[in-house]
Amino acid sequence: MTIDTSLPHYDVLADRHTQHLQLLNFAPGTIKTNQGTLRQFKRYLEEAQVTDLQAVSAATVNDFFAWLMVQPSIRGTPRTPGTHNRCLSALKGFFAFLAEENYLARSPIKDLRYAQEPDYLPRNVLTVQESRKIMRQPDLQTVIGYRDRTILEVLYATGIRKAELMNLTVENVNGEEGTLRINGGKGAKDRIVPLTKLACSFLENYIKGVRPELIGQNQTNRLFLSARHRPMGKNTPSHLVEKYAKQANVKKHVTCHLWRHTVATHLVQNKANLRHVQEILGHRLLTTTERYLHLTIADLKAAHHKYHPREADAK
């Protein structure tokens, strides 16, 4: 049995797709991105006077992307191939869902290819010395200071994403094994990552002696809490890494994601197996991890400058 898929029912189908993603435990950020794409796609269909989803073809979606790329973005910045690919991924998922649920006979965009993205390299990753200097800034004599130092140690030990950090629970910490379980990572993937001995030590002290002062009467198993005895606000990790970077007089723009790049870079520079780095960071594709190999060019240039005989001749 087919269901009327004309545009008056578009919102209903979009909502059903959202519920489907929630059941699959997709990250809230991914779901929000998908919803935004589907709203933009509906707007385009209305402007193009396409009134039936069964009439949507690959050419329709390509026309949508041509339309989207000239629309003003929220930040006023140009749209990138990455924007194109995120939107295409959302639409592929939507139409695959419609086909699986027999709303459509097949997905019209199953074979559409993703755009080639430039291989951007993270810039200005922290040095080992800068990382240590930042981590020494929190005041360990205060409850919040100890919490913040613990967060910094976890960030540097694991390269965890900000959303993953905020969703950690006490049960995710395995002090005996020296590991951290990360549930519902990007792509709804769970993983277990090793902790450094220092991170383990800080987590143990935080859980036993500091977190009880933060939890108050609130019954929550969330690992990191605010001074108001609640789970941290979504901007708290960003604010604290920026604050301590300024206190350490580190001039780089330090974010939680920069810590992630820093962890990957330091592991690769210290000859870590690329597959291991992939598992730690939770990258779906090894090609995502491979870009950090290019960061070792600075080491190669330094060695070349130091040891090549012609460099000495130039002095």
Rosetta blueprint (number, residue, H / E / L):
1 M L
2 T L
3 I L
4 D L
5 T L
6 S E
7 L H
8 P H
9 H H
10 Y H
11 D H
12 V H
13 L H
14 A H
15 D H
16 R H
17 H H
18 T H
19 Q H
20 H H
21 L H
22 Q H
23 L H
24 L L
25 N L
26 F L
27 A L
28 P H
29 G H
30 T H
31 I H
32 K H
33 T H
34 N H
35 Q H
36 G H
37 T H
38 L H
39 R H
40 Q H
41 F H
42 K H
43 R H
44 Y H
45 L H
46 E H
47 E H
48 A L
49 Q L
50 V L
51 T L
52 D E
53 L H
54 Q H
55 A H
56 V L
57 S L
58 A H
59 A H
60 T H
61 V H
62 N H
63 D H
64 F H
65 F H
66 A H
67 W H
68 L H
69 M L
70 V L
71 Q L
72 P L
73 S L
74 I L
75 R L
76 G L
77 T L
78 P L
79 R L
80 T L
81 P H
82 G H
83 T H
84 H H
85 N H
86 R H
87 C H
88 L H
89 S H
90 A H
91 L H
92 K H
93 G H
94 F H
95 F H
96 A H
97 F H
98 L H
99 A H
100 E H
101 E L
102 N L
103 Y L
104 L L
105 A L
106 R L
107 S L
108 P L
109 I L
110 K L
111 D L
112 L L
113 R L
114 Y L
115 A L
116 Q L
117 E L
118 P L
119 D L
120 Y L
121 L L
122 P L
123 R L
124 N L
125 V L
126 L L
127 T L
128 V H
129 Q H
130 E H
131 S H
132 R H
133 K H
134 I H
135 M H
136 R L
137 Q L
138 P L
139 D L
140 L L
141 Q L
142 T L
143 V H
144 I H
145 G H
146 Y H
147 R H
148 D H
149 R H
150 T H
151 I H
152 L H
153 E H
154 V H
155 L H
156 Y H
157 A H
158 T H
159 G L
160 I L
161 R L
162 K H
163 A H
164 E H
165 L H
166 M H
167 N L
168 L L
169 T E
170 V H
171 E H
172 N H
173 V E
174 N E
175 G L
176 E L
177 E L
178 G L
179 T E
180 L E
181 R E
182 I E
183 N L
184 G L
185 G L
186 K H
187 G H
188 A H
189 K L
190 D L
191 R E
192 I E
193 V E
194 P E
195 L L
196 T L
197 K H
198 L H
199 A H
200 C H
201 S H
202 F H
203 L H
204 E H
205 N H
206 Y H
207 I H
208 K H
209 G H
210 V H
211 R H
212 P H
213 E H
214 L H
215 I H
216 G L
217 Q L
218 N L
219 Q L
220 T L
221 N L
222 R E
223 L L
224 F L
225 L E
226 S L
227 A L
228 R L
229 H L
230 R L
231 P E
232 M L
233 G L
234 K L
235 N L
236 T H
237 P H
238 S H
239 H H
240 L H
241 V H
242 E H
243 K H
244 Y H
245 A H
246 K H
247 Q H
248 A L
249 N L
250 V L
251 K L
252 K L
253 H L
254 V L
255 T L
256 C H
257 H H
258 L H
259 W H
260 R H
261 H H
262 T H
263 V H
264 A H
265 T H
266 H H
267 L H
268 V H
269 Q H
270 N L
271 K L
272 A L
273 N L
274 L H
275 R H
276 H H
277 V H
278 Q H
279 E H
280 I H
281 L H
282 G L
283 H L
284 R L
285 L L
286 L H
287 T H
288 T H
289 T H
290 E H
291 R H
292 Y H
293 L H
294 H H
295 L H
296 T H
297 I H
298 A H
299 D H
300 L H
301 K H
302 A H
303 A H
304 H H
305 H H
306 K H
307 Y H
308 H L
309 P H
310 R H
311 E H
312 A H
313 D H
314 A L
315 K L
